[in-house]
Amino acid sequence: MAKVNSAIMMMMMIMAMAMVASAAPGTATFYTPPYVPSSCNGFQDDGVMIAAASDAIWNNRAACNTNYRVRCTGPTNAGVPQPCRGDSVVVKIVDYCPPPGCQGTIDLSQEAFAIIADPNAGKINIDYEQV
């Protein structure tokens, strides 16, 4: 029984490491309501756990309606030295954040950003992955 339990624990640790290894580094900013219309869904109400994708994710609209898990990893400036709240958030891509105005890899809704970081930070370092 101990061998089975240790094998299960080892498998769970490997899976957890693989999940962390598949996340990509980037930055996140946030935008405020109104959230419609969006590039992907027009005037459809997609709620508030949403985001706009930069060119790094957008892929000529292929990112529309895909979900990403986003986790704050730290500050991008000295303004808020400890912005992260320790949580992650899953958001649906519903919009495009075009250059040169787009200042992050992913532009989260204000509500999604507030779950993972202090909004006073404005921009944070993140890990993100498609889920």
C-alpha positions in Angstrom: 0.0 0.0 0.0 2.9 2.4 0.8 4.4 1.8 -2.6 1.0 2.6 -4.3 0.7 5.8 -2.2 4.2 7.0 -3.0 3.7 6.2 -6.7 0.5 8.3 -6.7 2.3 11.2 -4.9 5.2 11.0 -7.4 2.8 11.1 -10.3 0.9 14.1 -8.8 4.2 16.0 -8.3 5.2 15.3 -11.9 1.8 16.5 -13.2 2.1 19.7 -11.1 5.6 20.4 -12.4 4.4 19.8 -16.0 1.5 22.3 -15.5 3.9 25.0 -14.2 6.4 24.3 -16.9 3.8 24.8 -19.6 2.9 28.3 -18.5 4.4 31.2 -20.4 5.7 34.4 -18.9 4.2 37.8 -19.8 2.6 40.9 -18.5 -1.0 41.9 -17.7 -2.9 45.2 -17.6 -6.6 45.8 -17.2 -9.4 47.6 -18.8 -12.7 48.9 -17.4 -16.4 48.6 -18.5 -18.3 48.7 -20.7 -17.0 45.4 -22.0 -19.3 45.2 -25.0 -19.1 45.3 -27.9 -16.2 42.9 -28.2 -14.2 41.9 -31.2 -15.1 38.2 -30.8 -18.8 38.3 -29.8 -20.2 41.7 -30.6 -22.9 42.7 -28.1 -23.1 39.3 -26.3 -22.6 39.6 -22.6 -19.7 37.4 -21.6 -19.6 38.4 -18.0 -16.6 39.9 -16.3 -14.1 37.0 -16.2 -12.8 38.1 -19.6 -9.8 39.5 -21.3 -8.4 41.1 -24.5 -5.5 39.3 -26.2 -2.4 41.1 -27.5 -0.7 39.9 -30.7 1.2 37.3 -28.6 -2.1 35.4 -28.2 -4.6 36.8 -30.7 -3.4 34.8 -33.8 -5.8 36.4 -36.3 -8.9 35.8 -34.1 -8.0 32.2 -33.3 -7.9 33.1 -29.6 -11.6 34.1 -29.6 -13.5 32.3 -26.8 -10.4 30.4 -25.6 -9.7 30.3 -21.9 -6.5 31.2 -20.1 -5.4 30.7 -16.6 -3.4 33.8 -15.4 -1.3 34.0 -12.3 0.5 37.1 -11.0 4.2 36.5 -10.5 5.4 40.0 -9.4 5.6 43.7 -10.1 6.7 45.4 -13.3 7.8 48.6 -11.4 8.4 50.0 -8.0 5.0 51.5 -7.6 3.4 48.6 -5.8 6.3 46.3 -4.7 4.0 43.4 -3.7 1.0 43.5 -6.1 0.2 39.7 -6.2 -2.7 38.3 -4.2 -1.6 34.6 -4.6 -4.6 33.5 -6.7 -5.0 32.7 -10.3 -8.0 33.5 -12.5 -9.4 31.8 -15.6 -10.6 34.3 -18.3 -12.2 34.0 -21.7 -10.6 35.9 -24.6 -13.4 38.1 -26.0 -11.5 41.0 -27.5 -8.3 42.2 -29.2 -5.8 44.6 -27.6 -4.0 46.1 -30.6 -0.6 47.7 -30.7 0.7 50.3 -29.9 -1.9 50.9 -27.2 -1.7 47.4 -25.8 0.8 47.5 -22.9 0.6 43.8 -21.9 0.4 40.3 -23.1 -3.1 40.1 -21.9 -5.5 42.9 -20.9 -7.8 41.5 -18.2 -11.1 42.9 -17.2 -10.8 45.1 -14.1 -12.6 42.4 -12.0 -10.3 39.6 -13.2 -7.2 41.7 -12.5 -8.4 42.5 -9.0 -8.6 38.8 -8.1 -4.9 38.2 -8.8 -3.3 41.6 -8.0 -3.7 45.1 -6.5 -5.3 47.3 -9.3 -3.1 50.1 -8.1 -0.1 48.3 -9.7 -1.7 48.9 -13.2 0.7 46.3 -14.8 2.1 43.1 -13.5 4.3 40.2 -14.5 2.3 37.0 -15.0 2.4 33.3 -16.0 -0.4 32.3 -18.4 -1.5 29.2 -20.1 -4.4 28.1 -22.2 -6.8 25.8 -20.4 
